Amino acid sequence: MGRPKQFDPDVAVERAMDVFWRKGYAATTPQDLVDEIGIGKGSLYNTFGSKQALFERALTRYRDAQAAWLTELLDHPGSAKDRLRGALEALVELDLGDPDRRGCMAVNTAAESAPSDPWTTDTVRRMFARTEGAFRATVEEGQCAGEIDPGRDAAAVASWLLATVIGMRVLAKTAEDASQLKRVVDAAVASL
């Protein structure tokens, strides 16, 4: 009779997500995961199958949490421009408030392994599409309210906002302070 599991797999995925987010997929070793989760290698492989399978669960967890967080930010009351500004400023605060300066796990993953891993490419692509969709809906609300020029292509504006966010999240990894990123936020909102 096998021994019962001595750990919570959901907590293990959360801890693994932190390791992959800090170090990247390639630099994360099975020993790093074992040390962080606090289980033996046998338990790690018996529960998750492989490092890749655990990474996939961790990236999926990150994707779902980030999508919910951004949707909540954009669903706040107020004008569309104020909600977009609030979302951009929240991302700056999140990234600069992180002592490890991890940035965005999806952006990091896209840069590291998306070209060579179809599953990763698809997952990150869907995450970016979800973010872009949330931006587009907010831009369209602003257009209906007369805050944003209705003649502008809402899809193009949403794509531009997504690219702005990706760039900001990369910049935040090396920013000395918030001033450069705040200028980006101000320029983005002024351009709407």
C-alpha positions, 0 to 999 in steps of 0.5 A, spaced: 500 500 500 502 506 497 504 512 502 499 518 502 501 524 499 504 529 505 503 535 501 497 539 497 498 539 489 495 546 489 500 549 494 506 545 490 504 548 483 503 555 486 510 554 489 513 551 483 510 557 479 514 562 483 521 558 482 519 558 474 517 565 474 524 567 478 528 563 474 525 561 467 524 554 465 531 552 462 534 555 469 529 551 473 532 544 475 528 539 478 532 540 485 530 547 485 523 545 485 524 539 490 527 544 495 522 550 494 516 545 494 519 541 500 518 534 497 522 528 494 523 528 487 519 521 487 513 525 489 514 530 484 514 526 478 509 521 481 504 527 482 506 531 476 509 527 471 515 531 469 518 538 469 514 540 463 508 538 466 509 542 472 511 548 468 504 547 464 500 547 470 504 553 473 503 557 467 496 556 466 495 558 474 499 564 472 495 566 466 488 565 470 490 569 476 493 575 471 487 575 467 482 575 473 486 581 476 486 585 470 479 584 468 477 586 475 481 592 475 478 594 468 471 593 471 471 598 476 467 604 476 469 610 472 471 612 465 474 608 461 480 612 460 481 612 468 480 605 468 485 604 463 490 608 467 489 605 473 490 598 470 497 601 467 499 604 474 497 598 477 502 594 473 507 599 474 506 598 482 506 590 481 512 590 478 516 595 481 514 592 488 516 586 487 523 585 490 525 580 485 523 584 479 520 578 476 516 582 471 511 578 467 511 570 467 508 570 460 512 575 457 518 572 460 516 565 457 515 568 450 522 570 450 525 564 453 521 558 450 515 560 446 519 559 439 521 552 440 515 550 444 508 549 441 504 549 448 507 555 451 506 559 444 499 557 444 498 558 452 502 565 452 498 567 445 491 566 448 493 570 455 495 576 450 489 575 446 485 575 453 489 581 455 488 585 448 480 583 449 479 586 455 483 592 453 478 592 447 472 592 451 474 598 455 476 602 449 469 600 446 466 603 452 470 609 452 468 610 445 461 609 446 461 614 452 465 619 447 471 619 451 475 616 446 475 618 438 470 613 435 473 613 429 479 610 432 480 602 430 479 599 437 482 593 436 488 597 433 488 601 440 488 594 444 494 591 440 498 598 441 496 597 449 498 590 449 505 592 446 505 598 451 504 593 457 509 588 454 514 593 454 513 596 460 513 590 464 520 589 461 522 596 462 520 595 470 525 589 470 531 594 470 528 601 472 531 605 477 524 608 479 517 609 477 519 615 473 520 612 466 514 608 467 509 613 469 511 617 463 509 611 459 503 611 462 501 618 461 503 618 454 499 612 453 493 615 456 494 622 453 494 618 446 487 615 447 
